[in-house]
Amino acid sequence: MSEELPRFPYHPDPLATGAVVASGTTCLCCGRARGFSYAGPVYAVEELSDRLCPWCVADGSAAARYDAHFIGDPVGDDVPREVVMAVDACTPGFSSWQEPRWFFHCGDGAAFMGAVGAAELAAFPEAREGLRAEAGAWGWSAEVVESWLGALDKDGQPTGYLFKCRICGRYMAYADFT
């Protein structure tokens, strides 16, 4: 029987995003099989993919033991180092086509809500506007930007990645592709 998953303030639903999966794997860090394993990216010297449990990610023991990190580049406001470290060492990351980026806003880490395509992004106009502005800054014409936004696919590419500020509730996103 599996235990109740730990709470991840910066990644509230790791089962839905695929960062945590049901598994009979024994965790390399704690030596226990708890019914789930961490399936997201791990940045470490040792190969740890699919070999850690969510509890060892949540309590920071996997990061401490293996000098592991779970997020890509931080993006956003200046935030205290402790916040960046809490997100990087105790939060499940996510896979993306390129190097993942993690948003920070209002002096805190944003919550990763999941991959989004054009259909899902329609419910988050401020995140869509942010993507529109970012793509426009690349020098793309308005027509190309709109075509690109319409092509976003949560299961394909280009893919959007949605975040929500834990303080002010603002939605932000970035998108990438190969």
N, C-alpha and C positions, 0 to 999 in steps of 0.2 A: 504494500500500500504506500502511495506517495504522500509526502507531507504537503501542507499548504505552502504555496510559493511565497518567497519573501516579497515585500513591497518595494517597488522601484519608483521613487518620486519623479525621476527624469525620464522614465520609460514605463508609463503606467500599464500598458498591456502587452508585455513581451510575448505572450502566447499568440495573440492576434497578428503581431508583426513578424513572427517566425524566429525571433531572437532566442526564444526558449521553446523546446520541443519535448514531448513525452519520450522517455527513453529509459532503458534499463542499464545504461552505461554507468560504470563506477567512476566517480570523480577522481581524477589524478591528484587533486589537492587534499581533499579530506578522506578519500578512500571509501566513501559511502555511495551506494546506489539509492537515490532518493526519488526515482520515477521521472525526473526531468534532467535535461542537459542544456547547457548554453550552446547555441548554434550560430551565434554571431561572430564577427571578426575578433581576433585576438592578436595584438601586436606584442610579440615577445620573441626572444631568441629560441626558446624551446617550442616545438609544435604542440599547441594546446587545443586546436580546433576540435570541437565536439568532445572534449575530454574534461570539461569543468562543469560543476553543478551551479545552478543559479545562486545558491546560498553562499558559495565561496566567492562569487562575483559580488554579491550584495554586501557582505561583511568586509570586503577588501582583502581577504586572505589570499586569494589567487593573485591579485596584483602585487601584494607584498612578497609572496613566496617566489614568484616567477618574474618579477619586474615587468608585469604585463599591463597593457593599456587596452581599453575597449572602444574608444571613440577615435574618430579622425580629427581633423583640424577644428579648433574652436572658432566660431564666427560670432561677432557681436560686441556688445558693450564691454567696457572694462569690468571685470568681475574679480572678486578676491580669489587668490590662488587656491584657497581651501575649497571653494565652489568648483573650480575647474578640476581639481584633484578628485573631489567626490564624484563628479560626473565621469571622469576618465577611469577611475579605479574601482568604482562600485556600481556602475550602470551598464546594462547590456547595450552593446553597440548595434549597428545594423549594417547590412551589406548594401553597397551601391555599385554602380557601373565604374566609377572612378573612386578616388579617395573620398570616404565619407566626411561630411562637415557637420559639426554640431553647433546649434545656435545658442547664444546667450543673450539675455535681454533683461532690462531692469535690474542689473546687478546679480542675476541668478541664471542658472542653467534653464533652458527651455525644455519642455517635455516633448519627446519624440512621439508623434501620433501615428506614423506609418507612411508607407509609400502611397502616392496618389497619382491618378491619371487626370485627364481633362474633366471627366464626369464627376469625380470626387472633389476636385478642386473648385468646381462651380459653387459649392457650398461655402467656400472660404475666399470671398472677393479680395480681402486685403492681402492674402498670400498670393493670389493670382496677380494682383497689381505689382507686388514685389518682383515676381518672376518676369512680368512684362517690362518693368523698368530695367532689371538686370540684363535681359536679352537685348533691349534697346541700346544699352550702353556698349554692347558688343559691336554696334554699328550696323545691325540688321535693320532692314526696312520694316515699317509697321506691318506690311502684308506678310513678310516672312515670320515676324514675331508671332502674329496671330495664328499662322499655320502651325508653327512650332508648339504653341500653347495648346492648340486643338489636337495635336498628335501625342500629347503626354499620355502614357499608359502605365498604370500601376504594376502591371505584370510583364511589361515589355520595355521598350525604350523609344524615346526618352522617358525617364521616370522622374516624378516629383517626390520630394521628401518633406513632409509636413511637420511643423513644430508649433507648440503653443506656449507663450510666455506664462509662467506660473504666477506672476505677479499681476500683470495688467490684462491678461487674457488675449493678447494680440496673436494672430496666426501668421507664421512666416514659413517660407518654403524655398528650397532650391531645387534645381533639376540637373540631371546629368545623363550622359549616354556614352557609348564607346566611340 
